[in-house]
Amino acid sequence: MLTKEAVINLQQEEKERLAKAALGKKIYGKPSKPQKPSPRQSFAKSIRKS
């Protein structure tokens, strides 16, 4: 069982994840992942920007 606090934390994380995904869609036209991007992903992003 999850405690009330854990549930609230999960909901908060989900909200942040969705917000970041929406931001990513706006900037890159595709959802961004909330995890730290792997070196390959950030490399691809820097290429896409230039």
DSSP file (Angstrom, degrees, kcal/mol; ACC not computed):
  #  RESIDUE AA STRUCTURE BP1 BP2  ACC     N-H-->O    O-->H-N    N-H-->O    O-->H-N    TCO  KAPPA ALPHA  PHI   PSI    X-CA   Y-CA   Z-CA
    1    1 A M              0   0    0      0, 0.0     2,-0.4     0, 0.0     0, 0.0   0.000 360.0 360.0 360.0 141.7    0.0    0.0    0.0
    2    2 A L        -     0   0    0      1,-0.0     2,-0.1     2,-0.0     0, 0.0  -0.747 360.0-124.0 -92.0 140.5    1.1    3.5   -0.7
    3    3 A T     >  -     0   0    0     -2,-0.4     4,-2.3     1,-0.1     5,-0.2  -0.367  29.0-106.7 -73.6 163.1    0.9    6.1    1.9
    4    4 A K  H  > S+     0   0    0      1,-0.2     4,-2.5     2,-0.2     5,-0.2   0.908 122.2  53.1 -57.2 -41.1   -1.0    9.3    1.2
    5    5 A E  H  > S+     0   0    0      1,-0.2     4,-2.7     2,-0.2    -1,-0.2   0.920 107.5  50.2 -60.7 -44.2    2.3   11.2    0.9
    6    6 A A  H  > S+     0   0    0      1,-0.2     4,-2.5     2,-0.2    -1,-0.2   0.906 110.3  50.4 -62.5 -40.9    3.7    8.7   -1.6
    7    7 A V  H  X S+     0   0    0     -4,-2.3     4,-2.6     2,-0.2    -1,-0.2   0.924 110.9  48.6 -62.6 -44.1    0.5    9.0   -3.7
    8    8 A I  H  X S+     0   0    0     -4,-2.5     4,-2.5     1,-0.2    -2,-0.2   0.913 111.1  50.8 -62.6 -42.1    0.8   12.8   -3.6
    9    9 A N  H  X S+     0   0    0     -4,-2.7     4,-2.8     1,-0.2    -1,-0.2   0.920 110.4  49.3 -60.6 -43.7    4.4   12.6   -4.6
   10   10 A L  H  X S+     0   0    0     -4,-2.5     4,-2.5     1,-0.2    -2,-0.2   0.923 111.5  48.4 -62.8 -43.7    3.6   10.3   -7.5
   11   11 A Q  H  X S+     0   0    0     -4,-2.6     4,-2.4     1,-0.2    -1,-0.2   0.906 111.9  50.1 -63.3 -39.9    0.8   12.6   -8.7
   12   12 A Q  H  X S+     0   0    0     -4,-2.5     4,-2.5     2,-0.2    -2,-0.2   0.925 111.0  48.6 -63.2 -44.7    3.2   15.6   -8.5
   13   13 A E  H  X S+     0   0    0     -4,-2.8     4,-2.8     1,-0.2    -2,-0.2   0.903 110.6  51.4 -62.1 -40.1    5.9   13.8  -10.4
   14   14 A E  H  X S+     0   0    0     -4,-2.5     4,-2.7     2,-0.2    -1,-0.2   0.915 109.4  50.0 -63.5 -42.4    3.3   12.8  -13.1
   15   15 A K  H  X S+     0   0    0     -4,-2.4     4,-2.6     2,-0.2    -2,-0.2   0.932 112.9  46.5 -60.5 -45.6    2.2   16.4  -13.4
   16   16 A E  H  X S+     0   0    0     -4,-2.5     4,-2.8     1,-0.2    -2,-0.2   0.903 111.5  52.0 -63.8 -39.9    5.8   17.6  -13.8
   17   17 A R  H  X S+     0   0    0     -4,-2.8     4,-2.4     1,-0.2    -1,-0.2   0.922 111.8  46.1 -61.9 -43.9    6.4   14.8  -16.3
   18   18 A L  H  X S+     0   0    0     -4,-2.7     4,-2.6     2,-0.2    -1,-0.2   0.896 112.0  51.2 -66.8 -39.2    3.4   15.9  -18.3
   19   19 A A  H  X S+     0   0    0     -4,-2.6     4,-2.4     2,-0.2    -2,-0.2   0.924 111.9  46.9 -62.9 -43.5    4.4   19.5  -18.1
   20   20 A K  H  X S+     0   0    0     -4,-2.8     4,-2.8     2,-0.2    12,-0.3   0.891 111.4  51.6 -65.3 -38.4    7.9   18.7  -19.3
   21   21 A A  H  X S+     0   0    0     -4,-2.4     4,-2.4     2,-0.2    11,-0.3   0.915 110.0  48.9 -64.3 -41.9    6.5   16.6  -22.1
   22   22 A A  H  X S+     0   0    0     -4,-2.6     4,-2.1     2,-0.2    -2,-0.2   0.908 112.2  49.0 -63.3 -41.4    4.2   19.4  -23.2
   23   23 A L  H  X S+     0   0    0     -4,-2.4     4,-2.5     1,-0.2     5,-0.2   0.921 110.0  51.2 -62.2 -44.0    7.2   21.8  -23.1
   24   24 A G  H  X>S+     0   0    0     -4,-2.8     4,-3.4     1,-0.2     6,-0.8   0.887 108.2  52.1 -61.4 -39.5    9.3   19.3  -25.2
   25   25 A K  H  X5S+     0   0    0     -4,-2.4     4,-1.6     4,-0.2    -1,-0.2   0.921 110.2  49.2 -62.0 -42.8    6.5   19.1  -27.7
   26   26 A K  H  <5S+     0   0    0     -4,-2.1    -2,-0.2     2,-0.2    -1,-0.2   0.926 121.5  33.3 -62.2 -44.4    6.4   22.8  -28.0
   27   27 A I  H  <5S+     0   0    0     -4,-2.5    -2,-0.2    -5,-0.1    -3,-0.2   0.939 136.2  18.2 -80.6 -48.1   10.2   23.1  -28.5
   28   28 A Y  H  <5S-     0   0    0     -4,-3.4    -3,-0.2     2,-0.3    -2,-0.2   0.537  94.4-120.0-106.4  -7.9   11.1   20.0  -30.4
   29   29 A G  S  <<S+     0   0    0     -4,-1.6    -4,-0.2    -5,-0.7    -3,-0.1   0.586  91.0  74.3  76.2   7.3    7.8   18.8  -31.8
   30   30 A K  S    S-     0   0    0     -6,-0.8    -2,-0.3    -9,-0.1    -1,-0.2  -0.988  95.5 -87.5-148.6 151.3    8.1   15.5  -29.9
   31   31 A P        -     0   0    0      0, 0.0     2,-0.3     0, 0.0   -10,-0.1  -0.255  39.4-139.8 -61.9 139.9    7.7   14.7  -26.2
   32   32 A S        -     0   0    0    -12,-0.3    -8,-0.1   -11,-0.3    -7,-0.1  -0.710  16.4-119.9 -96.0 152.4   10.8   15.1  -24.1
   33   33 A K        -     0   0    0     -2,-0.3   -16,-0.0     1,-0.1    -1,-0.0  -0.732   9.3-139.4 -92.5 140.0   11.6   12.6  -21.4
   34   34 A P  S    S+     0   0    0      0, 0.0    -1,-0.1     0, 0.0   -16,-0.0   0.765  77.8  92.4 -69.9 -23.7   11.9   13.8  -17.8
   35   35 A Q  S    S-     0   0    0      1,-0.1    -2,-0.1    -3,-0.0     3,-0.1  -0.241 100.2 -83.9 -63.9 159.5   14.9   11.6  -17.1
   36   36 A K        -     0   0    0      1,-0.1    -1,-0.1     0, 0.0     2,-0.0  -0.483  56.9-109.6 -60.1 130.6   18.3   13.2  -17.6
   37   37 A P        -     0   0    0      0, 0.0    -1,-0.1     0, 0.0    -5,-0.0  -0.345  30.2-114.1 -64.6 144.3   19.0   12.8  -21.3
   38   38 A S     >  -     0   0    0      1,-0.1     4,-2.4    -3,-0.1     3,-0.4  -0.366  33.7-102.4 -69.4 159.5   21.7   10.3  -22.2
   39   39 A P  H  > S+     0   0    0      0, 0.0     4,-2.2     0, 0.0     5,-0.2   0.873 125.3  53.9 -52.0 -37.2   24.8   11.8  -23.8
   40   40 A R  H  > S+     0   0    0      2,-0.2     4,-2.4     1,-0.2     5,-0.2   0.906 108.2  48.8 -65.5 -40.3   23.5   10.5  -27.1
   41   41 A Q  H  > S+     0   0    0     -3,-0.4     4,-2.6     2,-0.2    -1,-0.2   0.928 112.4  46.4 -66.5 -44.2   20.2   12.3  -26.7
   42   42 A S  H  X S+     0   0    0     -4,-2.4     4,-2.5     1,-0.2    -1,-0.2   0.875 111.8  53.2 -67.0 -33.4   21.7   15.6  -25.7
   43   43 A F  H  X S+     0   0    0     -4,-2.2     4,-2.0    -5,-0.3    -1,-0.2   0.935 109.9  47.4 -61.6 -46.5   24.1   15.3  -28.6
   44   44 A A  H  X S+     0   0    0     -4,-2.4     4,-2.5     1,-0.2    -2,-0.2   0.896 111.6  51.5 -62.0 -39.8   21.1   14.7  -30.9
   45   45 A K  H  X S+     0   0    0     -4,-2.6     4,-2.3     1,-0.2    -1,-0.2   0.916 108.5  49.9 -65.0 -42.1   19.3   17.7  -29.4
   46   46 A S  H  X S+     0   0    0     -4,-2.5     4,-1.7     1,-0.2    -1,-0.2   0.866 111.8  49.2 -66.3 -33.5   22.3   20.0  -29.9
   47   47 A I  H  < S+     0   0    0     -4,-2.0    -1,-0.2     2,-0.2    -2,-0.2   0.925 110.2  50.9 -67.0 -43.2   22.6   18.8  -33.5
   48   48 A R  H  < S+     0   0    0     -4,-2.5    -2,-0.2     1,-0.2    -1,-0.2   0.877 109.5  51.3 -62.6 -37.4   18.9   19.5  -34.0
   49   49 A K  H  <        0   0    0     -4,-2.3    -1,-0.2     1,-0.2    -2,-0.2   0.917 360.0 360.0 -66.8 -43.2   19.1   23.0  -32.6
   50   50 A S     <        0   0    0     -4,-1.7    -1,-0.2    -5,-0.2    -2,-0.2   0.499 360.0 360.0 -72.3 360.0   22.0   24.1  -34.8
